[in-house]
Amino acid sequence: MTNCPKCSSESIKRVKWTWWGGVLGPALINSTKCESCGHTFNGNTGKSNTTAIVVYSIVLIVIAFVVSMLIGIAS
């Protein structure tokens, strides 16, 4: 992806860290941000990251739940 899908600016940059995914989340979904308008999107497809963020968050919650249950069973 070379241009922002919202404003067509070429001034885009990979997102290095987010509150929802830390360092790993944005890297996994190729989160990219336009430096002109601030729009964030998937750098490969140009589409919204919303669905990927929700799936990523649910997977993390499920993993945390399973780990906490296993720790509870072990103690």
QUIWO-V772418 format. One record per pair of residues at least 12 apart in sequence whose C-alpha atoms are under 10 Angstrom apart, sorted by sequence separation. I is the first residue (numbers start at 1). J is the second residue. D is the distance in Angstrom with one decimal. If there is no record, write none. Layout:
i->I j->J d->D
i->I j->J d->D
This chain:
i->14 j->26 d->8.2
i->15 j->27 d->7.7
i->29 j->41 d->9.4
i->30 j->42 d->5.5
i->31 j->43 d->6.0
i->32 j->44 d->8.9
i->14 j->27 d->8.4
i->18 j->31 d->9.5
i->29 j->42 d->6.7
i->30 j->43 d->5.5
i->31 j->44 d->8.8
i->16 j->30 d->9.6
i->17 j->31 d->9.4
i->29 j->43 d->8.4
i->30 j->44 d->6.9
i->32 j->46 d->8.8
i->15 j->30 d->7.9
i->16 j->31 d->8.3
i->29 j->44 d->8.9
i->30 j->45 d->9.3
i->31 j->46 d->9.6
i->14 j->30 d->7.2
i->15 j->31 d->5.5
i->16 j->32 d->8.9
i->26 j->42 d->9.2
i->14 j->31 d->6.1
i->15 j->32 d->5.2
i->16 j->33 d->10.0
i->31 j->48 d->9.2
i->32 j->49 d->9.3
i->13 j->31 d->8.8
i->14 j->32 d->4.3
i->15 j->33 d->6.2
i->31 j->49 d->7.1
i->13 j->32 d->5.6
i->14 j->33 d->6.2
i->15 j->34 d->9.7
i->30 j->49 d->8.8
i->12 j->32 d->6.7
i->13 j->33 d->5.4
i->14 j->34 d->8.9
i->29 j->49 d->7.5
i->12 j->33 d->5.6
i->13 j->34 d->6.4
i->31 j->52 d->9.8
i->11 j->33 d->8.7
i->12 j->34 d->4.3
i->13 j->35 d->7.0
i->31 j->53 d->9.8
i->11 j->34 d->6.0
i->12 j->35 d->5.6
i->26 j->49 d->9.3
i->29 j->52 d->6.8
i->10 j->34 d->7.9
i->11 j->35 d->5.5
i->12 j->36 d->7.9
i->28 j->52 d->9.4
i->29 j->53 d->8.1
i->9 j->34 d->7.2
i->10 j->35 d->8.8
i->11 j->36 d->6.5
i->12 j->37 d->9.7
i->15 j->40 d->8.5
i->8 j->34 d->9.1
i->9 j->35 d->8.2
i->10 j->36 d->8.6
i->11 j->37 d->9.4
i->12 j->38 d->9.1
i->14 j->40 d->9.3
i->15 j->41 d->9.7
i->26 j->52 d->9.8
i->7 j->34 d->8.5
i->9 j->36 d->6.7
i->12 j->39 d->9.3
i->13 j->40 d->9.5
i->14 j->41 d->9.7
i->25 j->52 d->9.2
i->26 j->53 d->8.8
i->29 j->56 d->9.0
i->4 j->32 d->9.1
i->6 j->34 d->8.8
i->8 j->36 d->9.4
i->9 j->37 d->8.3
i->12 j->40 d->9.2
i->14 j->42 d->9.4
i->15 j->43 d->9.8
i->25 j->53 d->7.8
i->28 j->56 d->9.2
i->4 j->33 d->8.1
i->5 j->34 d->9.0
i->7 j->36 d->8.0
i->8 j->37 d->9.6
i->14 j->43 d->7.7
i->4 j->34 d->6.0
i->7 j->37 d->6.9
i->13 j->43 d->8.9
i->26 j->56 d->10.0
i->1 j->32 d->9.4
i->3 j->34 d->8.3
i->4 j->35 d->9.1
i->6 j->37 d->8.0
i->7 j->38 d->9.7
i->12 j->43 d->9.0
i->25 j->56 d->7.2
i->4 j->36 d->8.8
i->6 j->38 d->9.5
i->7 j->39 d->8.6
i->21 j->53 d->8.0
i->25 j->57 d->9.0
i->4 j->37 d->8.7
i->6 j->39 d->7.0
i->20 j->53 d->7.7
i->4 j->38 d->9.5
i->5 j->39 d->8.5
i->6 j->40 d->9.4
i->20 j->54 d->9.4
i->4 j->39 d->7.7
i->5 j->40 d->9.5
i->6 j->41 d->9.4
i->21 j->56 d->7.9
i->4 j->40 d->8.7
i->5 j->41 d->8.2
i->20 j->56 d->8.9
i->21 j->57 d->7.8
i->4 j->41 d->8.3
i->5 j->42 d->9.9
i->20 j->57 d->7.4
i->5 j->43 d->9.9
i->4 j->43 d->9.0
i->21 j->60 d->9.4
i->3 j->43 d->9.2
i->5 j->45 d->9.5
i->6 j->46 d->9.1
i->1 j->42 d->8.7
i->2 j->43 d->8.3
i->5 j->46 d->6.0
i->6 j->47 d->10.0
i->1 j->43 d->5.5
i->2 j->44 d->9.4
i->4 j->46 d->7.4
i->5 j->47 d->7.9
i->1 j->44 d->5.7
i->3 j->46 d->8.5
i->5 j->48 d->9.7
i->1 j->45 d->7.1
i->2 j->46 d->9.3
i->1 j->46 d->6.7
